[in-house]
Amino acid sequence: MKPFFDLSVEEMKSYGYKIVDLIAEHYHELENKKPVTIASRQEMDSIFLQEAPEKVMPVDKVLDFVMHKVIPNSNISSHPKAFSFVPGPSNFISTMADSLATGFNIFSGGWIVSPASAELEIVTINWLLKMFNFPVKKGGGIFTSGGSMANLTALATARRIKCGNDFSKAVIYLSDQAHSSNIKAI
């Protein structure tokens, strides 16, 4: 018996086309949807709180569950009327780019594992340095997975530069408007 996630090429294409169709329809109808969903913990528990399944579920059934229970109970941060939260607005092209990145599982953690990804990061960081008039020869950086990881990286860098190995006199000032990821990073 083949493992459950070992789909044939035809099954993969069929499932993939269903998902692409759902995403394309989502973007097409985006302006007609409500950007914000409000639900209580009790309401969400009534949908999701259950024991881990002992048997596999067909992929179409999982997709139906996601489309009927998860998506309708999630805010749409890419909605044109959504004016809060950190995530940048996505679009169909970036969604497909994410699919490529995830589908090919390219790890971009260093030159030895992916010279192309490492080079693309260097080139695009340099583009940004030039766009914002920072010195290219002295500037640099990395792309992170989001603001939370960027805050952690910035705090770790500042700690190393300002404190060295002695954190005993370190002081951090935050307002009540600081993002919660700063507290976690500290």
Biotite code that builds the C-alpha atoms (Angstrom):
import biotite.structure as struc

atoms = struc.array([
    struc.Atom([0.000, 0.000, 0.000], chain_id="A", res_id=1, res_name="MET", atom_name="CA", element="C"),
    struc.Atom([1.373, 3.409, -0.942], chain_id="A", res_id=2, res_name="LYS", atom_name="CA", element="C"),
    struc.Atom([1.678, 6.156, 1.713], chain_id="A", res_id=3, res_name="PRO", atom_name="CA", element="C"),
    struc.Atom([-1.373, 8.429, 1.838], chain_id="A", res_id=4, res_name="PHE", atom_name="CA", element="C"),
    struc.Atom([0.516, 11.526, 0.705], chain_id="A", res_id=5, res_name="PHE", atom_name="CA", element="C"),
    struc.Atom([1.997, 9.739, -2.295], chain_id="A", res_id=6, res_name="ASP", atom_name="CA", element="C"),
    struc.Atom([-0.405, 11.007, -4.929], chain_id="A", res_id=7, res_name="LEU", atom_name="CA", element="C"),
    struc.Atom([-0.089, 10.174, -8.595], chain_id="A", res_id=8, res_name="SER", atom_name="CA", element="C"),
    struc.Atom([0.855, 12.983, -10.976], chain_id="A", res_id=9, res_name="VAL", atom_name="CA", element="C"),
    struc.Atom([-2.773, 13.150, -12.113], chain_id="A", res_id=10, res_name="GLU", atom_name="CA", element="C"),
    struc.Atom([-4.037, 13.345, -8.494], chain_id="A", res_id=11, res_name="GLU", atom_name="CA", element="C"),
    struc.Atom([-1.492, 16.078, -7.674], chain_id="A", res_id=12, res_name="MET", atom_name="CA", element="C"),
    struc.Atom([-2.512, 18.113, -10.710], chain_id="A", res_id=13, res_name="LYS", atom_name="CA", element="C"),
    struc.Atom([-6.217, 17.711, -9.986], chain_id="A", res_id=14, res_name="SER", atom_name="CA", element="C"),
    struc.Atom([-5.794, 18.757, -6.342], chain_id="A", res_id=15, res_name="TYR", atom_name="CA", element="C"),
    struc.Atom([-3.470, 21.607, -7.275], chain_id="A", res_id=16, res_name="GLY", atom_name="CA", element="C"),
    struc.Atom([-5.883, 22.931, -9.909], chain_id="A", res_id=17, res_name="TYR", atom_name="CA", element="C"),
    struc.Atom([-8.696, 22.905, -7.331], chain_id="A", res_id=18, res_name="LYS", atom_name="CA", element="C"),
    struc.Atom([-6.592, 24.999, -4.974], chain_id="A", res_id=19, res_name="ILE", atom_name="CA", element="C"),
    struc.Atom([-5.461, 27.421, -7.704], chain_id="A", res_id=20, res_name="VAL", atom_name="CA", element="C"),
    struc.Atom([-9.110, 27.815, -8.766], chain_id="A", res_id=21, res_name="ASP", atom_name="CA", element="C"),
    struc.Atom([-10.131, 28.576, -5.158], chain_id="A", res_id=22, res_name="LEU", atom_name="CA", element="C"),
    struc.Atom([-7.336, 31.138, -4.772], chain_id="A", res_id=23, res_name="ILE", atom_name="CA", element="C"),
    struc.Atom([-8.107, 32.794, -8.117], chain_id="A", res_id=24, res_name="ALA", atom_name="CA", element="C"),
    struc.Atom([-11.788, 33.024, -7.171], chain_id="A", res_id=25, res_name="GLU", atom_name="CA", element="C"),
    struc.Atom([-10.802, 34.463, -3.784], chain_id="A", res_id=26, res_name="HIS", atom_name="CA", element="C"),
    struc.Atom([-8.844, 37.286, -5.409], chain_id="A", res_id=27, res_name="TYR", atom_name="CA", element="C"),
    struc.Atom([-11.584, 37.871, -7.965], chain_id="A", res_id=28, res_name="HIS", atom_name="CA", element="C"),
    struc.Atom([-14.234, 38.233, -5.224], chain_id="A", res_id=29, res_name="GLU", atom_name="CA", element="C"),
    struc.Atom([-11.998, 39.902, -2.617], chain_id="A", res_id=30, res_name="LEU", atom_name="CA", element="C"),
    struc.Atom([-13.762, 43.282, -2.561], chain_id="A", res_id=31, res_name="GLU", atom_name="CA", element="C"),
    struc.Atom([-17.141, 41.606, -1.994], chain_id="A", res_id=32, res_name="ASN", atom_name="CA", element="C"),
    struc.Atom([-15.966, 39.799, 1.149], chain_id="A", res_id=33, res_name="LYS", atom_name="CA", element="C"),
    struc.Atom([-15.948, 41.044, 4.741], chain_id="A", res_id=34, res_name="LYS", atom_name="CA", element="C"),
    struc.Atom([-12.373, 41.797, 5.801], chain_id="A", res_id=35, res_name="PRO", atom_name="CA", element="C"),
    struc.Atom([-12.894, 41.055, 9.500], chain_id="A", res_id=36, res_name="VAL", atom_name="CA", element="C"),
    struc.Atom([-14.236, 37.998, 11.276], chain_id="A", res_id=37, res_name="THR", atom_name="CA", element="C"),
    struc.Atom([-15.209, 38.031, 14.926], chain_id="A", res_id=38, res_name="ILE", atom_name="CA", element="C"),
    struc.Atom([-15.669, 34.846, 16.915], chain_id="A", res_id=39, res_name="ALA", atom_name="CA", element="C"),
    struc.Atom([-15.345, 33.745, 20.515], chain_id="A", res_id=40, res_name="SER", atom_name="CA", element="C"),
    struc.Atom([-13.025, 31.062, 21.792], chain_id="A", res_id=41, res_name="ARG", atom_name="CA", element="C"),
    struc.Atom([-16.103, 28.980, 22.571], chain_id="A", res_id=42, res_name="GLN", atom_name="CA", element="C"),
    struc.Atom([-17.317, 29.247, 18.957], chain_id="A", res_id=43, res_name="GLU", atom_name="CA", element="C"),
    struc.Atom([-13.900, 28.234, 17.642], chain_id="A", res_id=44, res_name="MET", atom_name="CA", element="C"),
    struc.Atom([-13.641, 25.374, 20.161], chain_id="A", res_id=45, res_name="ASP", atom_name="CA", element="C"),
    struc.Atom([-16.969, 24.058, 18.910], chain_id="A", res_id=46, res_name="SER", atom_name="CA", element="C"),
    struc.Atom([-15.490, 23.805, 15.406], chain_id="A", res_id=47, res_name="ILE", atom_name="CA", element="C"),
    struc.Atom([-11.900, 22.773, 16.018], chain_id="A", res_id=48, res_name="PHE", atom_name="CA", element="C"),
    struc.Atom([-11.501, 21.245, 19.474], chain_id="A", res_id=49, res_name="LEU", atom_name="CA", element="C"),
    struc.Atom([-11.369, 17.502, 18.989], chain_id="A", res_id=50, res_name="GLN", atom_name="CA", element="C"),
    struc.Atom([-9.005, 14.615, 19.484], chain_id="A", res_id=51, res_name="GLU", atom_name="CA", element="C"),
    struc.Atom([-6.311, 14.083, 16.883], chain_id="A", res_id=52, res_name="ALA", atom_name="CA", element="C"),
    struc.Atom([-7.696, 11.757, 14.211], chain_id="A", res_id=53, res_name="PRO", atom_name="CA", element="C"),
    struc.Atom([-6.427, 8.205, 14.231], chain_id="A", res_id=54, res_name="GLU", atom_name="CA", element="C"),
    struc.Atom([-7.054, 7.667, 10.524], chain_id="A", res_id=55, res_name="LYS", atom_name="CA", element="C"),
    struc.Atom([-6.087, 9.734, 7.517], chain_id="A", res_id=56, res_name="VAL", atom_name="CA", element="C"),
    struc.Atom([-8.653, 11.924, 5.851], chain_id="A", res_id=57, res_name="MET", atom_name="CA", element="C"),
    struc.Atom([-8.933, 12.242, 2.060], chain_id="A", res_id=58, res_name="PRO", atom_name="CA", element="C"),
    struc.Atom([-7.255, 15.410, 0.804], chain_id="A", res_id=59, res_name="VAL", atom_name="CA", element="C"),
    struc.Atom([-10.510, 16.703, -0.721], chain_id="A", res_id=60, res_name="ASP", atom_name="CA", element="C"),
    struc.Atom([-12.240, 16.377, 2.649], chain_id="A", res_id=61, res_name="LYS", atom_name="CA", element="C"),
    struc.Atom([-9.392, 18.332, 4.296], chain_id="A", res_id=62, res_name="VAL", atom_name="CA", element="C"),
    struc.Atom([-9.687, 21.026, 1.631], chain_id="A", res_id=63, res_name="LEU", atom_name="CA", element="C"),
    struc.Atom([-13.461, 21.229, 2.153], chain_id="A", res_id=64, res_name="ASP", atom_name="CA", element="C"),
    struc.Atom([-12.929, 21.592, 5.906], chain_id="A", res_id=65, res_name="PHE", atom_name="CA", element="C"),
    struc.Atom([-10.393, 24.392, 5.380], chain_id="A", res_id=66, res_name="VAL", atom_name="CA", element="C"),
    struc.Atom([-12.641, 26.222, 2.909], chain_id="A", res_id=67, res_name="MET", atom_name="CA", element="C"),
    struc.Atom([-15.789, 25.926, 5.060], chain_id="A", res_id=68, res_name="HIS", atom_name="CA", element="C"),
    struc.Atom([-14.375, 26.249, 8.586], chain_id="A", res_id=69, res_name="LYS", atom_name="CA", element="C"),
    struc.Atom([-10.931, 27.903, 8.532], chain_id="A", res_id=70, res_name="VAL", atom_name="CA", element="C"),
    struc.Atom([-11.100, 30.485, 5.740], chain_id="A", res_id=71, res_name="ILE", atom_name="CA", element="C"),
    struc.Atom([-14.516, 31.953, 6.696], chain_id="A", res_id=72, res_name="PRO", atom_name="CA", element="C"),
    struc.Atom([-13.283, 32.322, 10.299], chain_id="A", res_id=73, res_name="ASN", atom_name="CA", element="C"),
    struc.Atom([-10.110, 34.195, 9.370], chain_id="A", res_id=74, res_name="SER", atom_name="CA", element="C"),
    struc.Atom([-9.565, 37.884, 8.738], chain_id="A", res_id=75, res_name="ASN", atom_name="CA", element="C"),
    struc.Atom([-8.514, 38.873, 5.222], chain_id="A", res_id=76, res_name="ILE", atom_name="CA", element="C"),
    struc.Atom([-5.477, 41.082, 5.768], chain_id="A", res_id=77, res_name="SER", atom_name="CA", element="C"),
    struc.Atom([-5.092, 41.535, 1.992], chain_id="A", res_id=78, res_name="SER", atom_name="CA", element="C"),
    struc.Atom([-8.605, 42.972, 1.691], chain_id="A", res_id=79, res_name="HIS", atom_name="CA", element="C"),
    struc.Atom([-8.608, 46.537, 0.310], chain_id="A", res_id=80, res_name="PRO", atom_name="CA", element="C"),
    struc.Atom([-10.587, 47.677, 3.375], chain_id="A", res_id=81, res_name="LYS", atom_name="CA", element="C"),
    struc.Atom([-8.260, 46.065, 5.936], chain_id="A", res_id=82, res_name="ALA", atom_name="CA", element="C"),
    struc.Atom([-6.249, 48.836, 7.556], chain_id="A", res_id=83, res_name="PHE", atom_name="CA", element="C"),
    struc.Atom([-4.529, 47.056, 10.405], chain_id="A", res_id=84, res_name="SER", atom_name="CA", element="C"),
    struc.Atom([-2.151, 44.271, 11.340], chain_id="A", res_id=85, res_name="PHE", atom_name="CA", element="C"),
    struc.Atom([1.368, 43.643, 10.170], chain_id="A", res_id=86, res_name="VAL", atom_name="CA", element="C"),
    struc.Atom([1.103, 41.280, 7.175], chain_id="A", res_id=87, res_name="PRO", atom_name="CA", element="C"),
    struc.Atom([1.596, 42.961, 3.847], chain_id="A", res_id=88, res_name="GLY", atom_name="CA", element="C"),
    struc.Atom([-1.088, 42.535, 1.271], chain_id="A", res_id=89, res_name="PRO", atom_name="CA", element="C"),
    struc.Atom([-0.618, 39.481, -0.845], chain_id="A", res_id=90, res_name="SER", atom_name="CA", element="C"),
    struc.Atom([-1.703, 39.046, -4.407], chain_id="A", res_id=91, res_name="ASN", atom_name="CA", element="C"),
    struc.Atom([-2.078, 36.147, -6.794], chain_id="A", res_id=92, res_name="PHE", atom_name="CA", element="C"),
    struc.Atom([1.501, 36.422, -8.105], chain_id="A", res_id=93, res_name="ILE", atom_name="CA", element="C"),
    struc.Atom([3.008, 36.357, -4.597], chain_id="A", res_id=94, res_name="SER", atom_name="CA", element="C"),
    struc.Atom([0.732, 33.431, -3.728], chain_id="A", res_id=95, res_name="THR", atom_name="CA", element="C"),
    struc.Atom([2.047, 31.473, -6.688], chain_id="A", res_id=96, res_name="MET", atom_name="CA", element="C"),
    struc.Atom([5.626, 32.475, -5.773], chain_id="A", res_id=97, res_name="ALA", atom_name="CA", element="C"),
    struc.Atom([5.024, 31.065, -2.282], chain_id="A", res_id=98, res_name="ASP", atom_name="CA", element="C"),
    struc.Atom([3.723, 27.891, -3.914], chain_id="A", res_id=99, res_name="SER", atom_name="CA", element="C"),
    struc.Atom([6.924, 27.591, -5.928], chain_id="A", res_id=100, res_name="LEU", atom_name="CA", element="C"),
    struc.Atom([9.126, 28.227, -2.898], chain_id="A", res_id=101, res_name="ALA", atom_name="CA", element="C"),
    struc.Atom([7.229, 25.719, -0.770], chain_id="A", res_id=102, res_name="THR", atom_name="CA", element="C"),
    struc.Atom([6.708, 23.199, -3.554], chain_id="A", res_id=103, res_name="GLY", atom_name="CA", element="C"),
    struc.Atom([10.395, 23.030, -4.430], chain_id="A", res_id=104, res_name="PHE", atom_name="CA", element="C"),
    struc.Atom([11.379, 23.363, -0.748], chain_id="A", res_id=105, res_name="ASN", atom_name="CA", element="C"),
    struc.Atom([14.331, 25.619, -1.485], chain_id="A", res_id=106, res_name="ILE", atom_name="CA", element="C"),
    struc.Atom([16.270, 26.282, 1.697], chain_id="A", res_id=107, res_name="PHE", atom_name="CA", element="C"),
    struc.Atom([17.964, 29.653, 1.506], chain_id="A", res_id=108, res_name="SER", atom_name="CA", element="C"),
    struc.Atom([19.969, 29.471, 4.722], chain_id="A", res_id=109, res_name="GLY", atom_name="CA", element="C"),
    struc.Atom([23.354, 29.871, 3.076], chain_id="A", res_id=110, res_name="GLY", atom_name="CA", element="C"),
    struc.Atom([25.450, 29.739, -0.034], chain_id="A", res_id=111, res_name="TRP", atom_name="CA", element="C"),
    struc.Atom([26.335, 26.054, 0.231], chain_id="A", res_id=112, res_name="ILE", atom_name="CA", element="C"),
    struc.Atom([22.689, 24.922, 0.209], chain_id="A", res_id=113, res_name="VAL", atom_name="CA", element="C"),
    struc.Atom([21.410, 27.357, -2.402], chain_id="A", res_id=114, res_name="SER", atom_name="CA", element="C"),
    struc.Atom([23.804, 29.678, -4.225], chain_id="A", res_id=115, res_name="PRO", atom_name="CA", element="C"),
    struc.Atom([20.964, 31.092, -6.340], chain_id="A", res_id=116, res_name="ALA", atom_name="CA", element="C"),
    struc.Atom([18.846, 32.027, -3.299], chain_id="A", res_id=117, res_name="SER", atom_name="CA", element="C"),
    struc.Atom([21.834, 33.501, -1.481], chain_id="A", res_id=118, res_name="ALA", atom_name="CA", element="C"),
    struc.Atom([22.775, 35.550, -4.538], chain_id="A", res_id=119, res_name="GLU", atom_name="CA", element="C"),
    struc.Atom([19.200, 36.768, -5.024], chain_id="A", res_id=120, res_name="LEU", atom_name="CA", element="C"),
    struc.Atom([19.124, 37.927, -1.407], chain_id="A", res_id=121, res_name="GLU", atom_name="CA", element="C"),
    struc.Atom([22.420, 39.819, -1.833], chain_id="A", res_id=122, res_name="ILE", atom_name="CA", element="C"),
    struc.Atom([21.260, 41.443, -5.079], chain_id="A", res_id=123, res_name="VAL", atom_name="CA", element="C"),
    struc.Atom([17.858, 42.512, -3.740], chain_id="A", res_id=124, res_name="THR", atom_name="CA", element="C"),
    struc.Atom([19.326, 43.805, -0.452], chain_id="A", res_id=125, res_name="ILE", atom_name="CA", element="C"),
    struc.Atom([21.720, 45.901, -2.558], chain_id="A", res_id=126, res_name="ASN", atom_name="CA", element="C"),
    struc.Atom([18.787, 47.180, -4.635], chain_id="A", res_id=127, res_name="TRP", atom_name="CA", element="C"),
    struc.Atom([17.085, 48.296, -1.415], chain_id="A", res_id=128, res_name="LEU", atom_name="CA", element="C"),
    struc.Atom([20.278, 49.924, -0.119], chain_id="A", res_id=129, res_name="LEU", atom_name="CA", element="C"),
    struc.Atom([20.544, 51.926, -3.355], chain_id="A", res_id=130, res_name="LYS", atom_name="CA", element="C"),
    struc.Atom([16.826, 52.820, -3.381], chain_id="A", res_id=131, res_name="MET", atom_name="CA", element="C"),
    struc.Atom([17.073, 54.277, 0.135], chain_id="A", res_id=132, res_name="PHE", atom_name="CA", element="C"),
    struc.Atom([20.500, 55.875, -0.367], chain_id="A", res_id=133, res_name="ASN", atom_name="CA", element="C"),
    struc.Atom([22.348, 53.636, 2.085], chain_id="A", res_id=134, res_name="PHE", atom_name="CA", element="C"),
    struc.Atom([26.007, 52.813, 1.429], chain_id="A", res_id=135, res_name="PRO", atom_name="CA", element="C"),
    struc.Atom([26.129, 49.579, -0.558], chain_id="A", res_id=136, res_name="VAL", atom_name="CA", element="C"),
    struc.Atom([29.697, 48.686, 0.480], chain_id="A", res_id=137, res_name="LYS", atom_name="CA", element="C"),
    struc.Atom([28.972, 49.132, 4.202], chain_id="A", res_id=138, res_name="LYS", atom_name="CA", element="C"),
    struc.Atom([25.313, 48.115, 4.162], chain_id="A", res_id=139, res_name="GLY", atom_name="CA", element="C"),
    struc.Atom([23.814, 44.696, 4.190], chain_id="A", res_id=140, res_name="GLY", atom_name="CA", element="C"),
    struc.Atom([21.173, 42.591, 5.809], chain_id="A", res_id=141, res_name="GLY", atom_name="CA", element="C"),
    struc.Atom([19.008, 39.550, 5.480], chain_id="A", res_id=142, res_name="ILE", atom_name="CA", element="C"),
    struc.Atom([15.396, 38.861, 4.647], chain_id="A", res_id=143, res_name="PHE", atom_name="CA", element="C"),
    struc.Atom([13.449, 37.449, 7.544], chain_id="A", res_id=144, res_name="THR", atom_name="CA", element="C"),
    struc.Atom([10.176, 35.602, 7.675], chain_id="A", res_id=145, res_name="SER", atom_name="CA", element="C"),
    struc.Atom([8.422, 38.652, 9.090], chain_id="A", res_id=146, res_name="GLY", atom_name="CA", element="C"),
    struc.Atom([8.400, 41.460, 11.614], chain_id="A", res_id=147, res_name="GLY", atom_name="CA", element="C"),
    struc.Atom([8.679, 39.198, 14.653], chain_id="A", res_id=148, res_name="SER", atom_name="CA", element="C"),
    struc.Atom([11.878, 37.597, 13.403], chain_id="A", res_id=149, res_name="MET", atom_name="CA", element="C"),
    struc.Atom([13.178, 41.018, 12.335], chain_id="A", res_id=150, res_name="ALA", atom_name="CA", element="C"),
    struc.Atom([12.600, 42.342, 15.875], chain_id="A", res_id=151, res_name="ASN", atom_name="CA", element="C"),
    struc.Atom([14.414, 39.346, 17.379], chain_id="A", res_id=152, res_name="LEU", atom_name="CA", element="C"),
    struc.Atom([17.341, 39.827, 14.990], chain_id="A", res_id=153, res_name="THR", atom_name="CA", element="C"),
    struc.Atom([17.536, 43.569, 15.718], chain_id="A", res_id=154, res_name="ALA", atom_name="CA", element="C"),
    struc.Atom([17.444, 43.052, 19.496], chain_id="A", res_id=155, res_name="LEU", atom_name="CA", element="C"),
    struc.Atom([20.104, 40.320, 19.379], chain_id="A", res_id=156, res_name="ALA", atom_name="CA", element="C"),
    struc.Atom([22.312, 42.528, 17.200], chain_id="A", res_id=157, res_name="THR", atom_name="CA", element="C"),
    struc.Atom([21.869, 45.578, 19.448], chain_id="A", res_id=158, res_name="ALA", atom_name="CA", element="C"),
    struc.Atom([22.591, 43.453, 22.541], chain_id="A", res_id=159, res_name="ARG", atom_name="CA", element="C"),
    struc.Atom([25.801, 42.111, 21.005], chain_id="A", res_id=160, res_name="ARG", atom_name="CA", element="C"),
    struc.Atom([26.974, 45.550, 19.891], chain_id="A", res_id=161, res_name="ILE", atom_name="CA", element="C"),
    struc.Atom([26.018, 47.451, 23.062], chain_id="A", res_id=162, res_name="LYS", atom_name="CA", element="C"),
    struc.Atom([26.581, 44.818, 25.762], chain_id="A", res_id=163, res_name="CYS", atom_name="CA", element="C"),
    struc.Atom([29.156, 42.386, 24.435], chain_id="A", res_id=164, res_name="GLY", atom_name="CA", element="C"),
    struc.Atom([29.002, 39.461, 26.851], chain_id="A", res_id=165, res_name="ASN", atom_name="CA", element="C"),
    struc.Atom([27.877, 41.469, 29.903], chain_id="A", res_id=166, res_name="ASP", atom_name="CA", element="C"),
    struc.Atom([24.102, 41.897, 29.984], chain_id="A", res_id=167, res_name="PHE", atom_name="CA", element="C"),
    struc.Atom([24.015, 42.863, 33.685], chain_id="A", res_id=168, res_name="SER", atom_name="CA", element="C"),
    struc.Atom([23.518, 46.571, 33.017], chain_id="A", res_id=169, res_name="LYS", atom_name="CA", element="C"),
    struc.Atom([21.355, 46.255, 29.927], chain_id="A", res_id=170, res_name="ALA", atom_name="CA", element="C"),
    struc.Atom([18.166, 48.305, 29.906], chain_id="A", res_id=171, res_name="VAL", atom_name="CA", element="C"),
    struc.Atom([15.426, 48.167, 27.322], chain_id="A", res_id=172, res_name="ILE", atom_name="CA", element="C"),
    struc.Atom([12.778, 50.851, 26.999], chain_id="A", res_id=173, res_name="TYR", atom_name="CA", element="C"),
    struc.Atom([9.463, 49.994, 25.376], chain_id="A", res_id=174, res_name="LEU", atom_name="CA", element="C"),
    struc.Atom([6.196, 51.842, 25.172], chain_id="A", res_id=175, res_name="SER", atom_name="CA", element="C"),
    struc.Atom([2.817, 50.186, 25.533], chain_id="A", res_id=176, res_name="ASP", atom_name="CA", element="C"),
    struc.Atom([2.652, 50.419, 21.732], chain_id="A", res_id=177, res_name="GLN", atom_name="CA", element="C"),
    struc.Atom([5.582, 48.041, 21.164], chain_id="A", res_id=178, res_name="ALA", atom_name="CA", element="C"),
    struc.Atom([4.758, 44.907, 19.236], chain_id="A", res_id=179, res_name="HIS", atom_name="CA", element="C"),
    struc.Atom([4.317, 41.792, 21.390], chain_id="A", res_id=180, res_name="SER", atom_name="CA", element="C"),
    struc.Atom([7.148, 40.091, 19.519], chain_id="A", res_id=181, res_name="SER", atom_name="CA", element="C"),
    struc.Atom([9.586, 42.441, 21.284], chain_id="A", res_id=182, res_name="ASN", atom_name="CA", element="C"),
    struc.Atom([8.572, 41.068, 24.679], chain_id="A", res_id=183, res_name="ILE", atom_name="CA", element="C"),
    struc.Atom([9.059, 37.519, 23.400], chain_id="A", res_id=184, res_name="LYS", atom_name="CA", element="C"),
    struc.Atom([12.418, 38.415, 21.871], chain_id="A", res_id=185, res_name="ALA", atom_name="CA", element="C"),
    struc.Atom([13.622, 40.031, 25.097], chain_id="A", res_id=186, res_name="ILE", atom_name="CA", element="C"),
])
